[in-house]
Amino acid sequence: MLKKLLAISLILGLSNIPSYAAVKQNIGNKINEKEYPVSEKVLPSNSSESSVTIEGSVQKNVDMTLDKCIELALGNNPQINAAFQDILASDARIKQVWSNYFPQVSWQTGYTRIRQLQLSDVLGRNLTFNYYILGQITLQQMLYDFGVTQNQATIKRLDYEGYKATLAGVVNNVIYQTKDAYFALLLAVENKRVAEDTVHKFELFYDQAKAFYKIGMNPKVDVTIAEANLSNSKLKLIQADNAVNLAIANLNNIMGVPFIDKYNIQERLDYVPVDITLNKAVDIAREARPELKLAELKVESAKQTVKLVKKSYFPTLSIEGQYQRGGRTWNSNYGYNIGGYLNFPTVNGMLIRNEIKEARYLYDKELANAQNTQNEIYLEIQNAYLKLNEKRAQIPVAILQVKQAKENYELSYGRYRVGEASPIELREAQITYQEAQLAYYDTLYQYNSSKAALEKAIGKNIVNEEDVVKLDTTAKSKK
């Protein structure tokens, strides 16, 4: 493919053509300006440069960048708040289990009227008793349950750690969604800019066609064609403008602030080289990806469940004290009892045996699920990594297509102004130039989106500083 591009470049007469080996070495990492032009030189200029103002009061507008979007998402996205509440609830469940070692106190009062059927029948007269309980206080303390409570608490603690890993996974996913939505908004803004530029070019075409018609050089059909092209380009501009609004709504929804004030976009789609190997990405994911840690916690929880079920035969050692006040009247007598108990559970051997089997099978299931999670994450990393490389290699080619399309448009427009080109030729040149620009911006969006997907897959942000790839988790820790 590269050899073919070099051959095309030679035919077009481009100067300073590098060797095939040099192009192959640089493609995808650094754009070789001798071979491929800088995108700003062949794309339409914008008066506001890198700042695109979304409609609204200038006084209320705020400057918005990707970092600010992530901060808003981490602080307002309801999925994160819900996951955080799960952590708090899980912590409370751990304390509920340990409450088994705390004393249990109960208090009771009541009145009972009793008529003994057997005694009444034997003695030949009705025997009725009134029994009053002014107060009955019972205090029970569990001393030891042979590790049952410890196992239950361990399972709840593992659940707690699992919810923490789930929160990290939700944060990781929200950051990715925010990045992707932000890049989609930048793409929509760039597409709108291209649509505006296309409208401007078709206006020039229309004005030129009218001028030729007035002096009798071209027929009225040329004006009609130019007018239809202009109307079609205005229709696409309306669609592009609406696409920007939809992209803003989607980004705001992901950030959790659907009613936020209008803001200014301070960035444009750009190419930032990333140099990371697949093996390095996999190594990072093993340490940073929360889903892997969650799978390990589920395996350990299933293992603890097996141990817990095996203790279904074990008794519970406890002491109990009780004091009563009452009798024939509310305060006629009192009584108490105190003792220690070794309570054995009701044993159903078949039930317990099959509960143990079930727990073992579930443990094996979690082992298989953990392996499946690892495989899926590895596939996710591969897909993101390969797509990133593909889009990285497409960027310089897309820039070259824009350059060629622009040159073709300028030649066609020049030929049309001197009466050498037909309206159809100029229209095709304009459409080709527009499509080349849209393809370039879409490639940039796909590249940045793939980079965000790779960051999600490995669980870390990739930051490039002076051609050195560094890993950063600042955005995630701001929560």
QUIPE-V933500 format. One line per field, one symbol per residue. burial: + if it has 16 or more other ideal C-beta (glycine too) atoms within 10 Angstrom, else -. A space follows every 10 residues. Layout:
BEGIN
burial = ???
END
This chain:
BEGIN
burial = ----++--+- ---+------ --+--+++-- +---+++-+- -+++-+---- -+-+------ ---+-+--++ ++++-++-++ --++-++--+ +--+--+--- ---------- ---------- ---------- -+-+-+---- -+--+--+++ ++++++++++ ++++++++++ ++++++++++ ++++++++++ +++++++++- ++-+++-++- -++----+-- -++-++--++ --+--++--+ --++--++-+ ++-++++--- --+++-+++- +--+-+---- ++-++--+++ ++++++++++ ++++++-++- +----+-+-- -+-++++--- ---------- ---------- -+--+---+- -++--+---+ --++--++-+ +--++-++-- ++++++++++ ++++++-++- -++--+---- +-+-+++-++ ++++-+++++ ++++++++++ ++++++++++ +++------- ----++--+
END
